Amino acid sequence: MKVILNKDLAPLGEEGDVKEVAKGYARNYLFPRGIAHPYTDKYIKLFESRREEIEARKAEKRKYAAGIQERLESLELVITMPAGANGKLYGAVTSQTIADELVKQGFQFERKRIEIQGNSLKSVGKYKVTVKLYENTSAEISITVQGQAVKTETRSSVPARGARRRRAAEHSATAPATGGADVQAPESGPSEAAAPAPAETTAGE
């Protein structure tokens, strides 16, 4: 069904625009919130009477967008991300990443207004990103993605200690016995060595 927008609603349109939308969307969302009105003679006349006012607001938006465009294109955002030695990022720079960086510079943009070729940046380097401003006006922002080395805990000493233990164990297993190990136990037990010899007897006693 046709509706006339009473307020700006991205990405549907702006105040005064005539749009074709689903009936359920209009009746359940747009009309109850005053975002749009039915496309009827009553509302057509109402918006025609407000045409100059609406066009004046659009002219202000165009002027503001032109000023923002100049400021954005003078920027060079530097984003630092964890990266490997080959320059590949551990993660990616997305439209939300750039939107967050722009907030730090005093600019507020929805991430859907930021267009990145390939949807994200996955390597260090210099890039151009487009930000849609108003109507056909957009700005190209220079982005420099820098890599940040990821620190990893070294475990080189652990295998070395383990190797030393293994070598010590092997040496102990192959080395000849020393000290008390040289003393051999007697073949006969103590009771046999201490037993007295039997007494001799003579006939006739």
N, C-alpha and C positions, 0 to 999 in steps of 0.2 A: 504494500500500500504506500501511497505518497504522503510524506510529512514535510512540514516546514520546521527547520531547527530554530529553537528559541535561544539556544546557547551553543557555544563552541563545544564540540565533542570529537576529540581525536580518536581514531582516524576518520570518523564518519564525515565530518564537515564543520562548517562555521554557522554562526547566527545568520538567519535569512536564507540559507541554502535549502533547496528542495531536493529531497532524497527518497529513494525507493527502499523500503525496509519490510521485513516480515511483520505480519499483523501481531503475532504474539510479542515480538520485541517492542513494538510500538505501544501496545496496550498494557503490557506488564512492566515495562521499564521506562520508555521515553515519556509517555504521557503522565504517569503518576509523579515523576520527578520534575515536570515542567521543562524538560529538555527540548521537547518538540510539541507541535500542535498538528491536528489533522489538516490536510490540504483541502480546505473548503473555502468558499467565497468569503466567509467571515474573516478567516485568518489571512487570506490573500490580501484583502483590503487593509487589514491591520499592518501587515509587513510592508505594504506599499507606502503607507503613511510614515513608516519608520526607515524608509530606504536611505534617505540622506544621512540619518544618524548612524545607520549600520555602515555605510560607505566611509564615513568619517573615521569610525573606529578601525576599519580595515586599512585606511591610509596611515594611521598611527602605527599599526602593526608592521606595515611595510617599512616605515621609517626606522622603527626600532630594530627590525631584522637587519637592515643595511648597516646600522651602527654596530650591532653584535657581530656581523660577518667580518667587519674590519678588525675588530678586537681579537676574534678567534683566530683569524689567519695570521696575526702577528705573534701568536703563541707557538712555542715548541715544547710539548709535554715530554718529560723524561720519566719513563717507567722502568723500575728495576725489579727483575724477577729472577728467582733461582734458575740456573741454567747449567748445562753440562759443558765440557770442554769443547764440544763441537758446535756450540751456540744454540742448541735446541733447548727450549724452555721446559722446565718441570711444571707443566700446566699450560696456560694460554692467557693472552690478553684479550678480553672480550669487550663488548659494548658496555657492559656494566662496569668493568675495570676503568674504562675511559670516562664514563659518566662520573664515577667516584673521584677521579683525578680532576675533572672539570669543576666539581663542587669546591675543591680546595682552591681553585683559581677564581671562585665567585660566580660560576655559571651553573645553572640548574637546567638539565635536560633529561627527558625520559630516554632510557636506553634504546627504545625502538626508533628514535630519531637519529641514532648514530649508526652509520653504515660502514662495515669493514669488509674489504674484499676477502672472500673465503670465510667470512663470519668470525674469524679470530686470528690473532697473530701468535705464531708458535716458535719463532726464532728471533734472536737478537737482530737489530738492524734499524733502518730508518724507513718510515711508512707515511702514507697520506690517508687520512680518514675523513669521511664526509659527514657533516652534521646538517640535517635538514632544519631550516629555520622557519620560513613562512612562504606559502605558495611555492613559487619556483626558486626562491632564494635559499642557497645553502652555502656552507663554509667548508673549506678544506683545512684540516688541522695537521700539523707536522708532529709525528710521534717518533720518539727515539726509545727503543727498547734495549735496555742494558742487562747483561747477565751478571748474576751474583753467584759466586762459587759456593757450593754446599759443602760444609765441613763434615767430614766423616771421621769417626774414632778409629785410630790405628790399632791393630791387634797383632802387629808383627812380632812383639815380644812374647806373646802367648805360645805360638808354635815353637819358638826357639827354646823356651823352657821345657816344653813337652819333649822336644827332640833330645835335649840334654838328659832328661829323665830316662828316655828309652835307651840312649847310648850307655848310661850308667847301669841300667838293668842288664843289658846285653853283656857288658864287661864283667859284671858279677857272676853271670851264669857260666861264662867260659873261662874265668880265671881259676888257677889251681888253689886248693885249700891251704890255709896257713895256720900257724899257732897251734891251738889245742886240737884242731882237726887232724894233726899228724899223729896223735896218740891213738894207738889201736887198742881195742879191748882185748883182754886175754881170751884164748880159745875156750878155756874151761872156766867155770864159774868159781867164785870165791870158796864155796863149800868143798869142792873137790880139792883145791890147793891146800886147804887147812886140815883135811882128814888125816889122822895118824895112821901109820903103817900097822898092819895086824901083827900081834905078838906071835913068836915061833913057839911051838910045843914039841916036846920030845916024848918018845914012846915010853910007856911005863909010868908016867907021872899021873 
